[in-house]
Amino acid sequence: MDYDKVFNKISEFMRTEYDSRNANCVVIGISGGIDSTVTAYVAARSLGPKRVLGLSLPDYSVTPKIDIKHGIEISKILGINYKIIEVGRGKKMITKGFPNDKLARGNFLVRLRMAILYYFAAVKGGLVVGTADKSELQLGYFTKYGDGGADIFPIADLYKTEVREFAKYLGVPDSIIRKKSSARIWRGQTAEGEIGVQYEKIDMILKKIKYDKISSESKLPNIRGVTKKDIKAVIDWIQSNRHKHEIPIPICKLE
């Protein structure tokens, strides 16, 4: 993949959206992970660092300190404005007395973070920039009206493995590129652990199937190095998250 062209296409998309909506800035959730870091790099280089506000929104009960450290480091490298807001205490206060359900609480945390991003965007006249990639969107591995509810999605036409390669092109620190992807919605959670398949294999499967046409009755394709069990696991994820694909998401298409 020609990452010069990828950068230029995403950069043009961001500037066009920014100008057409008369935005004063963009607001990005800085998690310390690969997707948010790549998004922040492209935004800062496309719009200028002073037009980017990065919000680190840790829940200290589940967010590793290294994520906060990486978020601060990236914000300083790029020269963007950033702010750290601990959201765990607010989450705990709001959900006191609620039924105890790990997934529901995790999704609530994601929606709370997105609500804060939109609060700052409203105050500053900014756009909320989503950080989802193509693998996550096709799997439905995102929270409805949480990280799946931003204004624009610049890197949403890049698979996770392509995002990692793009990160190398951009000069993202290797410590972030090698980090296991995680939504950080409960302690020890990782994306690959929850899905049950590594992203290298997930992307091979997604490229082989038509995710919007696949069903549980579809014939499983043959993919070298990938088991039928892994293919079925990915298809099951897609099937169980069909309702998330009903929401139109404005993404940068890389034709």
GUTORVEX-805459 format. One line per field, with one value per residue: x, y, z of N, C-alpha, C, CB in turn. Coordinates in pm, whole numbers, plus 50000, padded with zeros to 5 digits. Last residue first. Glycine has a CB too. Layout:
<sites>
nc1: c(X; ...)
nc2: c(Y; ...)
nc3: c(Z; ...)
cac1: c(X; ...)
cac2: c(Y; ...)
cac3: c(Z; ...)
cc1: c(X; ...)
cc2: c(Y; ...)
cc3: c(Z; ...)
cbc1: c(X; ...)
cbc2: c(Y; ...)
cbc3: c(Z; ...)
</sites>
This chain:
<sites>
nc1: c(48977; 48914; 48691; 48642; 48298; 48026; 47799; 47466; 47369; 47351; 47549; 47453; 47311; 47505; 47649; 47634; 47773; 48037; 48085; 48058; 48280; 48483; 48434; 48475; 48751; 48841; 48754; 48903; 49218; 49464; 49654; 49460; 49125; 48825; 48510; 48208; 47899; 47647; 47483; 47530; 47649; 47762; 47738; 47914; 48158; 48263; 48597; 48863; 48907; 48843; 49061; 49276; 49196; 49216; 49489; 49585; 49444; 49346; 49047; 48882; 48768; 48911; 49174; 49179; 49131; 49151; 49134; 49238; 48938; 48733; 48777; 48983; 48993; 49309; 49584; 49911; 50177; 50340; 50298; 50404; 50675; 50748; 50589; 50524; 50584; 50421; 50493; 50392; 50120; 50078; 50096; 49870; 49670; 49684; 49578; 49315; 49239; 49100; 48888; 48899; 49038; 48844; 48532; 48333; 48181; 48103; 48006; 48143; 48206; 47876; 47670; 47789; 48125; 48269; 48295; 48192; 48362; 48383; 48506; 48752; 48867; 48887; 48892; 48801; 48809; 48643; 48641; 48411; 48481; 48392; 48325; 48379; 48151; 48130; 48363; 48312; 48096; 48205; 48369; 48171; 48047; 48255; 48266; 48014; 48045; 48233; 48084; 47884; 48032; 48087; 47833; 47764; 47960; 47901; 47649; 47448; 47208; 47295; 47403; 47588; 47644; 47737; 47970; 48129; 48166; 48313; 48544; 48644; 48751; 48979; 49116; 49368; 49424; 49609; 49704; 50001; 50259; 50343; 50470; 50257; 50088; 50256; 50279; 50013; 49972; 50163; 50052; 49811; 49911; 50046; 49850; 49545; 49221; 49054; 49044; 49071; 48984; 49089; 49091; 49247; 49187; 49332; 49251; 49396; 49500; 49765; 49874; 49713; 49582; 49763; 49904; 49697; 49571; 49770; 49808; 49551; 49536; 49743; 49630; 49400; 49518; 49697; 49650; 49613; 49376; 49233; 48973; 48974; 48834; 48935; 48808; 48616; 48445; 48279; 48236; 48421; 48666; 48656; 48628; 48872; 49062; 49005; 49056; 49328; 49424; 49357; 49517; 49776; 49803; 49783; 50006; 50201; 50153; 50050; 50084)
nc2: c(50479; 50509; 50722; 50817; 50803; 50837; 50580; 50504; 50216; 49951; 49814; 49721; 49493; 49293; 49147; 48881; 48864; 48921; 48703; 48492; 48539; 48485; 48213; 48100; 48137; 47977; 47727; 47690; 47870; 47986; 47916; 48006; 47962; 47893; 48009; 47846; 47940; 48074; 48073; 48303; 48527; 48821; 49074; 49236; 49112; 48898; 48768; 48837; 49032; 48899; 48718; 48888; 49011; 48793; 48740; 48969; 48972; 48649; 48574; 48639; 48873; 48906; 48905; 49119; 49331; 49275; 49359; 49423; 49563; 49700; 49862; 49895; 49810; 49736; 49578; 49566; 49751; 49816; 50090; 50184; 50135; 50277; 50590; 50675; 50747; 50698; 50437; 50310; 50349; 50187; 49943; 49965; 49981; 49726; 49579; 49688; 49850; 50159; 50319; 50484; 50708; 50918; 50969; 51221; 51228; 50910; 50661; 50443; 50485; 50509; 50423; 50101; 50031; 49774; 49563; 49495; 49413; 49654; 49816; 49687; 49706; 49983; 50169; 50468; 50723; 51035; 51359; 51605; 51946; 52248; 52461; 52438; 52319; 52089; 51954; 51900; 51723; 51518; 51403; 51321; 51121; 50936; 50852; 50733; 50521; 50370; 50312; 50153; 49928; 49840; 49788; 49578; 49388; 49339; 49435; 49483; 49746; 50038; 50141; 50369; 50493; 50747; 50686; 50558; 50762; 50941; 50791; 50760; 50964; 51222; 51384; 51581; 51737; 51924; 52050; 51914; 51835; 51580; 51523; 51562; 51351; 51132; 51154; 51118; 50854; 50712; 50753; 50617; 50359; 50301; 50259; 50114; 50150; 50069; 50264; 50506; 50568; 50851; 51019; 51279; 51457; 51697; 51913; 52093; 52320; 52311; 52146; 52122; 51953; 51748; 51689; 51633; 51414; 51218; 51185; 51101; 50853; 50718; 50715; 50567; 50317; 50238; 50415; 50632; 50764; 51052; 51154; 51473; 51737; 52016; 52353; 52498; 52437; 52450; 52235; 52257; 52234; 51964; 51823; 51897; 51798; 51520; 51464; 51524; 51321; 51093; 51134; 51148; 50891; 50734; 50817; 50721; 50451; 50223; 49880)
nc3: c(49788; 50089; 50249; 50566; 50678; 50871; 50909; 50982; 51147; 51111; 51229; 51466; 51407; 51378; 51563; 51512; 51267; 51344; 51515; 51335; 51173; 51360; 51410; 51158; 51139; 51351; 51256; 51031; 51059; 50841; 50659; 50381; 50375; 50225; 50363; 50438; 50307; 50525; 50739; 50873; 50614; 50439; 50344; 50471; 50431; 50216; 50277; 50273; 50454; 50690; 50706; 50745; 50982; 51161; 51155; 51278; 51521; 51649; 51828; 52035; 52125; 52365; 52281; 52106; 52290; 52644; 52990; 53237; 53357; 53098; 52886; 52693; 52440; 52295; 52132; 52260; 52107; 51897; 51870; 52108; 52077; 51851; 51783; 51443; 51182; 50969; 50906; 51132; 51087; 50871; 51001; 51165; 50973; 50868; 51077; 51074; 50758; 50679; 50681; 50901; 50966; 51011; 51065; 51233; 51472; 51646; 51744; 51835; 52094; 52125; 51973; 52033; 52050; 51844; 51639; 51402; 51207; 51071; 51267; 51314; 51057; 51013; 51328; 51507; 51606; 51527; 51635; 51666; 51596; 51787; 51955; 52220; 52328; 52171; 52240; 52508; 52470; 52320; 52515; 52693; 52546; 52528; 52798; 52815; 52640; 52782; 53012; 52904; 52835; 53099; 53197; 53026; 53096; 53373; 53577; 53833; 53823; 54026; 54254; 54073; 53838; 53914; 54060; 53864; 53678; 53836; 53875; 53610; 53467; 53472; 53212; 53078; 52765; 52519; 52203; 52044; 51985; 51938; 52180; 52358; 52285; 52339; 52621; 52702; 52616; 52766; 53023; 52996; 52954; 53188; 53377; 53249; 53367; 53574; 53766; 53639; 53333; 53135; 52887; 52730; 52446; 52241; 51992; 51732; 51636; 51684; 51479; 51164; 50996; 50941; 51168; 51349; 51219; 51219; 51498; 51579; 51448; 51576; 51838; 51812; 51734; 51944; 52262; 52415; 52384; 52336; 52143; 51997; 51822; 51626; 51577; 51454; 51143; 50916; 50763; 50564; 50705; 50791; 50554; 50430; 50608; 50594; 50323; 50308; 50476; 50336; 50107; 50211; 50326; 50094; 49950; 50123; 50128; 49918; 50000)
cac1: c(48954; 49041; 48704; 48726; 48438; 48100; 47920; 47560; 47401; 47236; 47576; 47543; 47235; 47441; 47657; 47577; 47630; 47968; 48094; 47964; 48145; 48471; 48432; 48340; 48661; 48867; 48706; 48759; 49131; 49350; 49700; 49584; 49228; 48954; 48618; 48330; 48008; 47744; 47467; 47571; 47550; 47788; 47657; 47775; 48102; 48186; 48451; 48820; 48941; 48758; 48923; 49278; 49202; 49088; 49396; 49644; 49407; 49444; 49127; 48931; 48721; 48764; 49131; 49201; 49040; 49215; 49064; 49297; 49080; 48751; 48647; 49003; 48898; 49212; 49467; 49787; 50083; 50343; 50265; 50260; 50609; 50729; 50681; 50469; 50686; 50405; 50516; 50537; 50182; 50065; 50195; 50002; 49691; 49727; 49717; 49404; 49232; 49225; 48901; 48804; 49117; 48948; 48622; 48405; 48141; 48174; 47916; 48086; 48313; 47995; 47656; 47687; 48004; 48265; 48367; 48098; 48327; 48322; 48375; 48657; 48847; 48797; 48949; 48778; 48938; 48645; 48703; 48463; 48433; 48479; 48285; 48483; 48202; 48023; 48344; 48421; 48081; 48107; 48429; 48266; 47968; 48211; 48381; 48046; 47949; 48266; 48208; 47848; 47975; 48195; 47914; 47683; 47956; 48033; 47672; 47590; 47238; 47256; 47271; 47564; 47595; 47616; 47860; 48091; 48098; 48182; 48461; 48601; 48606; 48951; 48997; 49338; 49370; 49554; 49646; 49858; 50237; 50269; 50544; 50372; 50037; 50213; 50397; 50082; 49888; 50176; 50187; 49810; 49827; 50125; 49924; 49686; 49317; 49077; 49020; 49188; 48915; 49110; 48977; 49275; 49137; 49333; 49241; 49363; 49358; 49685; 49857; 49797; 49513; 49672; 49981; 49794; 49499; 49719; 49920; 49605; 49439; 49752; 49759; 49387; 49422; 49745; 49652; 49746; 49377; 49370; 49003; 49006; 48850; 48886; 48908; 48726; 48493; 48321; 48154; 48281; 48628; 48682; 48524; 48743; 49056; 48994; 48924; 49232; 49449; 49296; 49372; 49721; 49809; 49688; 49872; 50201; 50108; 50124; 50000)
cac2: c(50406; 50504; 50606; 50852; 50762; 50911; 50635; 50552; 50356; 50028; 49859; 49836; 49613; 49350; 49293; 48927; 48836; 49006; 48841; 48502; 48550; 48619; 48308; 48098; 48201; 48121; 47776; 47711; 47755; 48023; 47960; 47943; 48065; 47834; 48008; 47905; 47844; 48089; 47962; 48179; 48479; 48692; 48970; 49282; 49112; 49022; 48758; 48724; 49063; 49010; 48670; 48794; 49090; 48862; 48643; 48928; 49066; 48756; 48557; 48501; 48817; 48903; 48810; 48985; 49305; 49303; 49333; 49311; 49534; 49634; 49876; 49933; 49919; 49716; 49666; 49493; 49732; 49676; 50001; 50194; 50084; 50133; 50508; 50648; 50762; 50827; 50543; 50309; 50410; 50332; 49978; 49946; 50094; 49839; 49553; 49706; 49737; 50084; 50232; 50372; 50587; 50930; 50858; 51169; 51306; 51037; 50774; 50433; 50510; 50537; 50556; 50180; 50054; 49910; 49569; 49551; 49316; 49539; 49852; 49706; 49576; 49902; 50122; 50328; 50656; 50896; 51269; 51488; 51817; 52152; 52463; 52497; 52443; 52189; 51995; 51993; 51842; 51606; 51456; 51425; 51237; 51006; 50917; 50847; 50627; 50420; 50388; 50282; 50010; 49873; 49893; 49699; 49442; 49385; 49365; 49458; 49602; 49977; 50082; 50315; 50355; 50735; 50758; 50487; 50638; 50979; 50829; 50645; 50944; 51089; 51387; 51451; 51746; 51801; 52078; 51944; 51974; 51646; 51507; 51652; 51489; 51160; 51160; 51245; 50961; 50718; 50799; 50761; 50423; 50316; 50386; 50103; 50202; 49976; 50127; 50452; 50520; 50723; 50998; 51149; 51432; 51556; 51895; 51959; 52297; 52399; 52096; 52202; 52076; 51795; 51723; 51739; 51540; 51269; 51222; 51228; 50959; 50742; 50779; 50708; 50387; 50259; 50300; 50572; 50648; 51000; 51080; 51331; 51677; 51878; 52256; 52573; 52396; 52572; 52244; 52259; 52362; 52073; 51815; 51926; 51941; 51593; 51437; 51601; 51462; 51118; 51116; 51262; 51012; 50717; 50843; 50863; 50529; 50348; 50000)
cac3: c(49664; 50020; 50161; 50452; 50681; 50769; 50967; 50880; 51168; 51065; 51093; 51470; 51443; 51260; 51569; 51639; 51274; 51247; 51565; 51448; 51116; 51302; 51521; 51216; 51041; 51353; 51385; 51014; 51082; 50925; 50790; 50428; 50389; 50262; 50264; 50491; 50300; 50417; 50644; 50941; 50710; 50503; 50279; 50469; 50565; 50208; 50277; 50191; 50315; 50645; 50690; 50633; 50860; 51142; 51096; 51150; 51415; 51632; 51706; 52029; 51999; 52366; 52382; 52053; 52179; 52516; 52865; 53165; 53383; 53227; 52953; 52834; 52465; 52402; 52124; 52233; 52219; 51944; 51758; 52085; 52198; 51840; 51863; 51577; 51285; 51036; 50807; 51107; 51206; 50852; 50899; 51225; 51063; 50784; 51038; 51190; 50851; 50697; 50563; 50904; 50936; 50908; 51093; 51116; 51354; 51624; 51723; 51700; 51998; 52204; 52033; 51966; 52130; 51897; 51766; 51499; 51312; 51005; 51215; 51423; 51120; 50930; 51203; 51471; 51585; 51570; 51537; 51735; 51548; 51721; 51815; 52137; 52388; 52170; 52102; 52474; 52554; 52256; 52392; 52734; 52589; 52407; 52736; 52901; 52607; 52649; 53024; 52963; 52728; 53005; 53260; 53028; 52960; 53328; 53451; 53810; 53813; 53899; 54265; 54207; 53830; 53833; 54123; 53987; 53639; 53785; 53991; 53689; 53456; 53528; 53296; 53139; 52900; 52577; 52334; 52049; 52020; 51831; 52054; 52363; 52280; 52202; 52536; 52730; 52567; 52621; 52992; 53025; 52852; 53066; 53381; 53289; 53270; 53464; 53812; 53707; 53453; 53202; 52975; 52791; 52581; 52280; 52137; 51783; 51607; 51770; 51616; 51253; 51038; 50836; 51048; 51379; 51246; 51091; 51411; 51629; 51418; 51432; 51812; 51851; 51648; 51808; 52172; 52423; 52473; 52331; 52265; 51983; 51955; 51634; 51621; 51516; 51275; 50985; 50884; 50525; 50643; 50885; 50657; 50366; 50582; 50720; 50382; 50228; 50509; 50468; 50094; 50136; 50409; 50204; 49896; 50087; 50243; 49909; 50000)
cc1: c(49087; 49025; 48835; 48748; 48511; 48250; 48001; 47680; 47500; 47265; 47458; 47568; 47323; 47370; 47594; 47574; 47566; 47817; 48017; 47965; 48041; 48332; 48413; 48328; 48520; 48772; 48724; 48699; 48985; 49257; 49589; 49627; 49351; 49059; 48741; 48441; 48136; 47852; 47570; 47559; 47600; 47676; 47664; 47681; 47955; 48107; 48389; 48668; 48888; 48784; 48834; 49137; 49207; 49088; 49259; 49550; 49467; 49407; 49224; 49014; 48763; 48709; 48980; 49158; 49054; 49117; 49151; 49233; 49125; 48896; 48637; 48869; 48910; 49121; 49367; 49669; 49958; 50241; 50254; 50217; 50457; 50656; 50646; 50567; 50634; 50512; 50513; 50574; 50334; 50132; 50195; 50113; 49829; 49750; 49771; 49551; 49335; 49201; 49034; 48806; 49029; 49017; 48731; 48500; 48205; 48125; 47983; 48000; 48266; 48105; 47768; 47664; 47910; 48135; 48381; 48161; 48211; 48283; 48307; 48516; 48741; 48768; 48851; 48847; 48923; 48775; 48709; 48513; 48493; 48407; 48367; 48445; 48296; 48072; 48237; 48409; 48187; 48082; 48333; 48334; 48059; 48129; 48339; 48165; 47972; 48173; 48247; 47971; 47933; 48146; 48028; 47760; 47877; 48029; 47800; 47608; 47384; 47278; 47220; 47420; 47574; 47557; 47729; 47971; 48045; 48100; 48321; 48511; 48554; 48800; 48970; 49218; 49341; 49513; 49590; 49817; 50090; 50247; 50477; 50454; 50152; 50165; 50360; 50202; 49952; 50093; 50206; 49944; 49823; 50044; 50002; 49757; 49461; 49187; 49049; 49168; 49024; 49009; 48989; 49170; 49172; 49286; 49235; 49362; 49311; 49535; 49767; 49770; 49600; 49614; 49892; 49869; 49595; 49648; 49869; 49721; 49490; 49657; 49774; 49517; 49412; 49648; 49687; 49759; 49516; 49382; 49139; 49029; 48867; 48919; 48851; 48839; 48606; 48367; 48190; 48188; 48478; 48631; 48536; 48631; 48923; 48982; 48904; 49091; 49351; 49310; 49303; 49569; 49743; 49684; 49766; 50061; 50124; 50076; 50088)
cc2: c(50362; 50419; 50615; 50727; 50813; 50880; 50706; 50621; 50402; 50178; 49935; 49895; 49738; 49483; 49363; 49079; 48894; 48990; 48936; 48643; 48564; 48640; 48451; 48198; 48208; 48195; 47928; 47767; 47791; 47903; 48000; 48003; 47999; 47943; 47935; 47898; 47911; 47981; 47968; 48059; 48349; 48656; 48836; 49181; 49152; 49032; 48895; 48716; 48955; 49046; 48779; 48744; 49001; 48937; 48707; 48831; 49029; 48843; 48674; 48471; 48671; 48839; 48795; 48877; 49162; 49266; 49365; 49281; 49410; 49591; 49790; 49955; 49970; 49836; 49631; 49589; 49656; 49648; 49857; 50100; 50089; 50074; 50359; 50561; 50747; 50852; 50680; 50421; 50415; 50406; 50128; 49981; 50085; 49964; 49665; 49685; 49758; 49971; 50159; 50285; 50463; 50799; 50854; 51059; 51254; 51109; 50908; 50553; 50494; 50572; 50586; 50310; 50147; 49925; 49715; 49559; 49364; 49431; 49733; 49733; 49586; 49766; 50027; 50294; 50511; 50828; 51128; 51390; 51706; 52028; 52368; 52507; 52515; 52323; 52103; 52041; 51945; 51732; 51554; 51486; 51353; 51129; 50997; 50924; 50752; 50535; 50448; 50370; 50148; 49961; 49937; 49816; 49573; 49450; 49422; 49372; 49581; 49826; 50021; 50266; 50291; 50595; 50737; 50552; 50565; 50857; 50870; 50681; 50832; 51069; 51245; 51467; 51605; 51824; 51947; 51982; 52013; 51795; 51587; 51643; 51589; 51303; 51197; 51261; 51097; 50832; 50814; 50822; 50574; 50383; 50410; 50238; 50187; 50022; 50024; 50309; 50446; 50695; 50864; 51127; 51289; 51541; 51746; 51961; 52161; 52389; 52183; 52162; 52172; 51932; 51779; 51784; 51656; 51403; 51285; 51276; 51095; 50854; 50813; 50783; 50536; 50343; 50339; 50450; 50593; 50886; 51014; 51271; 51527; 51824; 52116; 52481; 52486; 52542; 52367; 52273; 52368; 52206; 51931; 51925; 51982; 51743; 51519; 51586; 51552; 51264; 51147; 51255; 51130; 50842; 50831; 50902; 50679; 50441; 50125)
cc3: c(49603; 49894; 50082; 50368; 50557; 50774; 50858; 50947; 51061; 51071; 51034; 51332; 51444; 51290; 51448; 51650; 51400; 51260; 51473; 51507; 51226; 51244; 51469; 51330; 51097; 51258; 51395; 51142; 51057; 50938; 50886; 50562; 50450; 50262; 50316; 50388; 50347; 50424; 50530; 50849; 50771; 50600; 50353; 50402; 50566; 50337; 50250; 50178; 50219; 50498; 50633; 50602; 50736; 51009; 51070; 51078; 51280; 51513; 51696; 51907; 51985; 52239; 52384; 52152; 52128; 52404; 52744; 53031; 53307; 53238; 53079; 52906; 52608; 52413; 52234; 52234; 52175; 52054; 51806; 51973; 52184; 51961; 51860; 51655; 51426; 51142; 50874; 51009; 51190; 50967; 50873; 51127; 51127; 50868; 50949; 51152; 50963; 50796; 50563; 50779; 50923; 50870; 50986; 51161; 51227; 51499; 51700; 51665; 51854; 52107; 52134; 52044; 52054; 51973; 51809; 51636; 51398; 51104; 51148; 51370; 51228; 50993; 51132; 51339; 51542; 51533; 51594; 51629; 51633; 51669; 51732; 51989; 52292; 52223; 52092; 52330; 52516; 52338; 52324; 52612; 52629; 52442; 52612; 52843; 52691; 52610; 52890; 52975; 52780; 52893; 53169; 53088; 52955; 53190; 53389; 53685; 53775; 53904; 54136; 54217; 53967; 53840; 54047; 54054; 53761; 53745; 53948; 53806; 53545; 53534; 53344; 53232; 52949; 52721; 52391; 52191; 52024; 51859; 51943; 52234; 52279; 52187; 52392; 52638; 52586; 52563; 52841; 52988; 52871; 52956; 53253; 53285; 53321; 53368; 53702; 53758; 53530; 53313; 53048; 52899; 52623; 52424; 52166; 51935; 51658; 51742; 51704; 51397; 51115; 50869; 50937; 51254; 51267; 51112; 51282; 51542; 51461; 51392; 51664; 51824; 51683; 51726; 52031; 52335; 52499; 52433; 52253; 52121; 51939; 51773; 51601; 51561; 51324; 51128; 50969; 50645; 50614; 50829; 50755; 50468; 50520; 50698; 50510; 50285; 50435; 50507; 50227; 50127; 50338; 50290; 50004; 50037; 50224; 50020; 50000)
cbc1: c(48874; 49154; 48583; 48863; 48449; 48078; 48004; 47490; 47459; 47111; 47610; 47674; 47168; 47340; 47801; 47656; 47607; 48013; 48242; 48000; 48114; 48578; 48562; 48305; 48662; 49013; 48780; 48689; 49148; 49274; 49793; 49696; 49178; 48994; 48655; 48373; 48024; 47809; 47326; 47487; 47411; 47923; 47702; 47766; 48180; 48092; 48400; 48873; 49092; 48781; 48867; 49372; 49324; 49060; 49380; 49782; 49449; 49585; 49035; 48816; 48775; 48709; 49180; 49347; 49067; 49349; 48935; 49290; 49104; 48655; 48536; 49088; 48755; 49284; 49399; 49767; 50043; 50481; 50372; 50220; 50653; 50864; 50682; 50329; 50750; 50268; 50410; 50583; 50145; 49916; 50168; 50020; 49580; 49622; 49727; 49365; 49258; 49340; 48886; 48667; 49222; 49052; 48544; 48482; 48177; 48324; 47826; 48003; 48430; 48034; 47520; 47555; 48040; 48278; 48506; 47971; 48449; 48416; 48387; 48701; 48979; 48857; 49085; 48628; 49019; 48528; 48844; 48353; 48469; 48586; 48297; 48609; 48275; 47903; 48307; 48557; 48093; 47976; 48464; 48372; 47876; 48129; 48487; 48078; 47805; 48258; 48321; 47783; 47855; 48256; 47970; 47552; 47894; 48131; 47549; 47655; 47144; 47334; 47174; 47592; 47693; 47645; 47892; 48209; 48194; 48196; 48527; 48720; 48569; 49015; 48873; 49462; 49241; 49658; 49535; 49775; 50308; 50135; 50553; 50461; 49944; 50102; 50471; 50127; 49754; 50134; 50292; 49777; 49684; 50177; 50019; 49758; 49288; 48949; 48876; 49223; 48787; 49249; 48845; 49422; 48984; 49472; 49116; 49464; 49333; 49730; 49989; 49773; 49393; 49560; 50054; 49893; 49408; 49622; 50007; 49653; 49305; 49719; 49874; 49349; 49285; 49768; 49518; 49778; 49290; 49475; 48893; 49132; 48729; 48950; 48949; 48674; 48539; 48205; 48169; 48247; 48706; 48833; 48534; 48714; 49171; 49113; 48908; 49236; 49593; 49361; 49338; 49782; 49955; 49725; 49842; 50308; 50184; 50107; 49904)
cbc2: c(50491; 50446; 50596; 50914; 50609; 51062; 50524; 50650; 50380; 49994; 49742; 49797; 49595; 49251; 49336; 48869; 48686; 48974; 48886; 48398; 48428; 48639; 48297; 47956; 48122; 48149; 47706; 47578; 47702; 48146; 48074; 47958; 48185; 47718; 48152; 47833; 47788; 48228; 47964; 48157; 48459; 48694; 48951; 49415; 49205; 49025; 48701; 48594; 49077; 49133; 48621; 48675; 49182; 48960; 48521; 48862; 49206; 48698; 48547; 48408; 48898; 49044; 48852; 48966; 49403; 49224; 49415; 49191; 49515; 49512; 49839; 50061; 49873; 49689; 49654; 49381; 49869; 49643; 50012; 50339; 50165; 50064; 50557; 50579; 50895; 50835; 50535; 50171; 50331; 50373; 49901; 49802; 50098; 49867; 49418; 49609; 49602; 50176; 50314; 50424; 50564; 51027; 50723; 51282; 51452; 51012; 50785; 50308; 50418; 50416; 50568; 50100; 50114; 50017; 49501; 49468; 49289; 49483; 49966; 49821; 49524; 49882; 50050; 50298; 50662; 50821; 51319; 51422; 51796; 52110; 52603; 52418; 52412; 52139; 51874; 51925; 51804; 51532; 51340; 51366; 51200; 50912; 50813; 50800; 50576; 50306; 50299; 50262; 49939; 49747; 49844; 49676; 49340; 49269; 49381; 49389; 49533; 50039; 50184; 50421; 50272; 50773; 50907; 50481; 50546; 51073; 50944; 50573; 50915; 51072; 51445; 51395; 51836; 51686; 52187; 51823; 52062; 51579; 51358; 51617; 51516; 51063; 51026; 51252; 50958; 50585; 50701; 50787; 50366; 50180; 50387; 50004; 50349; 49956; 50112; 50541; 50425; 50719; 51003; 51142; 51455; 51496; 51970; 51854; 52308; 52543; 52084; 52354; 52040; 51696; 51600; 51692; 51524; 51167; 51098; 51211; 50929; 50614; 50689; 50719; 50322; 50127; 50231; 50537; 50540; 51113; 50975; 51311; 51710; 51789; 52279; 52652; 52251; 52674; 52117; 52132; 52383; 52083; 51681; 51824; 51983; 51564; 51286; 51556; 51501; 51028; 50973; 51267; 51045; 50594; 50747; 50893; 50486; 50414; 50000)
cbc3: c(49563; 50112; 50064; 50498; 50690; 50786; 51034; 50782; 51311; 51148; 51006; 51533; 51579; 51202; 51581; 51755; 51269; 51103; 51577; 51557; 51028; 51192; 51604; 51266; 50907; 51315; 51500; 50975; 51226; 50866; 50774; 50323; 50476; 50164; 50226; 50620; 50156; 50422; 50585; 51066; 50643; 50578; 50136; 50396; 50654; 50080; 50411; 50250; 50300; 50733; 50824; 50664; 50863; 51258; 51187; 51173; 51452; 51614; 51578; 52034; 51881; 52383; 52518; 52018; 52065; 52501; 52858; 53250; 53534; 53244; 52858; 52844; 52437; 52536; 51985; 52338; 52278; 51995; 51647; 52052; 52320; 51824; 52007; 51567; 51272; 51100; 50694; 51051; 51333; 50840; 50768; 51273; 51173; 50673; 50964; 51302; 50778; 50746; 50434; 50923; 51045; 50955; 51097; 51043; 51373; 51614; 51837; 51688; 52025; 52296; 52101; 51952; 52268; 51782; 51755; 51504; 51400; 50901; 51116; 51514; 51180; 50792; 51228; 51461; 51711; 51509; 51499; 51826; 51399; 51813; 51759; 52151; 52520; 52254; 52014; 52496; 52705; 52236; 52294; 52831; 52706; 52317; 52699; 53045; 52628; 52545; 53077; 53102; 52666; 52949; 53395; 53106; 52864; 53327; 53353; 53932; 53709; 53781; 54312; 54315; 53750; 53689; 54131; 54084; 53560; 53667; 54068; 53740; 53314; 53670; 53218; 53217; 52903; 52569; 52325; 52000; 51924; 51812; 52014; 52484; 52400; 52159; 52538; 52878; 52637; 52558; 53049; 53174; 52858; 53018; 53501; 53200; 53240; 53387; 53860; 53823; 53419; 53259; 52896; 52851; 52588; 52263; 52196; 51730; 51455; 51752; 51681; 51232; 51121; 50816; 50996; 51485; 51368; 51028; 51380; 51776; 51486; 51353; 51856; 52000; 51660; 51740; 52174; 52565; 52417; 52359; 52294; 51893; 52048; 51522; 51770; 51636; 51272; 50988; 50967; 50449; 50514; 50916; 50732; 50256; 50491; 50809; 50413; 50080; 50474; 50575; 50049; 49996; 50444; 50290; 49781; 49978; 50366; 49767; 50123)
</sites>
